[in-house]
Amino acid sequence: MTMRLSPSGFREYDARWRFPEDIDLSGMRSVGLALGTQLMRRRIGPQIILGHDFRSYSPSVKDALAEGLQMAGAHVRDIGLSLSPMAYFAQAHLDIPAVAMVTASHNPNGWTGVKMGFDHPCTHGPEDMEELREIATTGDWTVQGGGRIDRVDGIKEAYLADLTNGPGLSRPLKIVCATGNGTAGAFAPDLLRRLGAEVVERHCQLDHSFPNYNPNPEALEMLHDMAQAVRASGADFALGFDGDGDRCGVVDAQGNEVFADKMGLILARDMARAHPGSHFLADVKSTGLFATDPVLAEHGACVEYWKTGHSHMKRRLRDTGALAGFEKSGHYFIGPPIGRGYDCGLRVAVEICRLMDRHPLKSLSDLVDELEPCWTSATLSPACPDDQKYAVVARMRDRLEQMQQAGEKIAGRRIAGMLTVNGARVKLEDGSWGLIRASSNTPNLVVVCESMQSAEDLRHIFDGFNALLQQEPSVGAYDQTL
């Protein structure tokens, strides 16, 4: 029988496949053998943390991965059903550098994958993933003895205790907890109750068929359901978690979604007051308000816009000593002395609860209203083939640089600056901006625009950038409208 293992499943900073179409159990065993070989060749092993999410096939996928790891001589420490950040926590708790988490995150059923890393709190980056792909697809692995698999109990309790270490709530916040029937349902309601919150559970019963919607707090379907639950229950706000618990979505008491970059800025303001002079990260899709916020400036904070992607953000946070990092997609990275430096939806839930507890006379919408006004598009994803998308972005970057030098305008404004650390983020002279970058995981581009003037002006800015993009014949239809 032929093994199935599609090379395209090895992405920029983790691995994702359709199961069993693109990878079968034999293929996953080969991935484990390759990962174990990589671990041993770097002389980091032999121990590695292994967990899995709640999908019907995840235990068998995990067992196949573990078998391959063992064949390579690794000592697998199996923590069982877990969230990705719980597996990252286990690295620190057990003092084991390596981790592999079997999860398809927020992808629909029919997908599986692995998030892995050898350098806590960081996970594999592009070079690590390329090396892993090469070992797995060419069979350049090393089989050796000495491997074993042990079950480790008690990690859930230690993880929740670590998250709730510190002050509980001084007032009974009422919180909708939405998990889309995904893995976070086994952890998040318990966590919030331990803090002292009154919890309104929304689809928290584990059900790997995801009967209501896919657990993805960036998707409007889940956000709208959270909003309905908030209004029906009279809750203070809603928190929603994705399939492996490393992302958190927020909806206020009026049912308005608070996107993660704006929520991140609210948290950064609060952190800057307690930790003056802090360094923060925001991914290139995030609001331009980080760069102009008067509260951050008042407390000496600096903000650096960085590459989108959990692996990139974790590494940059660790390397710069930043206090926190924020991605528009809902990944929050909170470093010492508050957090542990990796993306954890439950950690940010704790910090949001404590933030609101410190502001008893204000609602979450009040804190949002204190931010400067701006109008931001959704994350738009026009189709573009994987083998062409990076070249398209490179040509767009060159074209925009030429426009800047020539003094040409977009939506009636000159280009005031450009950030090229991850695609091309173009700042216009009034502070509005537009971003064009290649998606790390899908055959798409990523387009985000923000206006500092009005919703109508946002449309003009998008039209200006889109007119440039449409000159590229390989750029196709958008996944949604502005």
C-alpha angles and dihedrals in degrees: 000000000000118000116236116220118145113205090212089071091075102089133184096280108000140011129259130177139166106249124254097352097065100022132018130190092274089053091050089050087056090050089053091049090050093047091048090049090051090049095050095043090056089052091233097117171060096119122068132171114233127191138159139209128235107275124125093247100035096095092054091045090050092049091052091049090048092051090054092047090051091050088057091054098260124148103226117208103198112203094178124213108017149141120254092249089049088057090049089050090052089059090062095035093053095031093237116143099205131071138174120187120191105216142127088206109207095345116123123263112286092056131098134173149154133248111197143170143168100198114062126249089016128079131208117300130201097285092048091049093048091052091048092050091050093051093046099045098041097041092239092150132124122230114205141155130254098070122134142169123224130178116233118202131193100043095118093056093045091048094051091044090053092051094049095044104124134032122353124213119294092202131039104259113192110220134182108221112200123184104160089235088293132133095282088071088077092057117019102065090049091049094052092048090051088056089055100257127142102238127211104195117217115190092331097144109106111249119158091202089068092220096185106037141316112285097249117129091195091062117094092225092064094039092051091050090050090050091052091050092050094051093045094049101036090234123169091237143326130247120199127191132203128234097281100028100244094113132058130197124199134208123182128226092271091055096255117142114237105209116224097250091056091043088049091053091051090051092045090054090054093045092048091057090055095038109034117201094027124162117227133187127214124182119242092257092061129105121280089230089089089070096049105032111134095207093055090047092049091057096044096251122156126204126207122196110221144175119300114244134083093246093051093046096048092050094047091048091052094044096048100036090236115175094223144351130207134202124193089228091068102266111134121189114196118184134198136334089030104030140004101258102256130101111271123166092197093051092055089046088058091049092049090051092049090046091055091044088057090053103051094161095051134070123216089255089055090057091048090050090055090066120091111266119261137153118227130186125230115259101277121202117197113191118259127160117256092237092054108033098086092049090050091053091048091053091047091051091051092047092050092048089053090050091051092051092047093048093241117161138232115204088351095305134105120239107258098185146337134222113204102175089110114012116312121313106185120201116205123211095262093051095262114128148184132210131206118181139145118261112246095215112026139044092264145097121235119230124183127167133184131192125200090199115049148320089263090053090050087061091052091051092048091048090053094052094039091054088060092047094050089063086072109084093205093060110098139180125328121248092229140357126266 
